């Protein structure tokens, strides 16, 4: 196990825990495009981590991407408009 894998995974698990209140909130959501682009970038990062055999970080980042894409869907359903 490479130390970089552990550090990246720990950061992703922290981000997952930080996103949970937003995911569970009924009214506080990010803009659709912000959440969508974040999810797409995190999916790309997941592929990069897999190519480097950083499997722990890949799993955590994939979960983080799933949360971001779920937030995008929730925001879209709420029709959140930010100025």
C-alpha positions, 0 to 999 in steps of 0.5 A: 500500500502506497502512502499517497493512496492513503493520503488521497483516500483520507482527503476524499473520505473527509470531503464525503463527510463534509458533503453529507449535510448538503446532500441531506438538506432539503433546501441548501443545494449547490448550483446544478452546473457546479455539482455536475462539473464537480462530479465529472471531474471526480469521475476522471480523477477516479480513472486516474487513481485506478490507472495508478493502482490507488484503489482505496483513493479510487473507491473514496473518490468514486463515492465523492463523485456519486454524491456530487452527481446526486447533488446535481440531480437534487438541484435540478429537481429543485430548479435551484437558480443562483445569481 
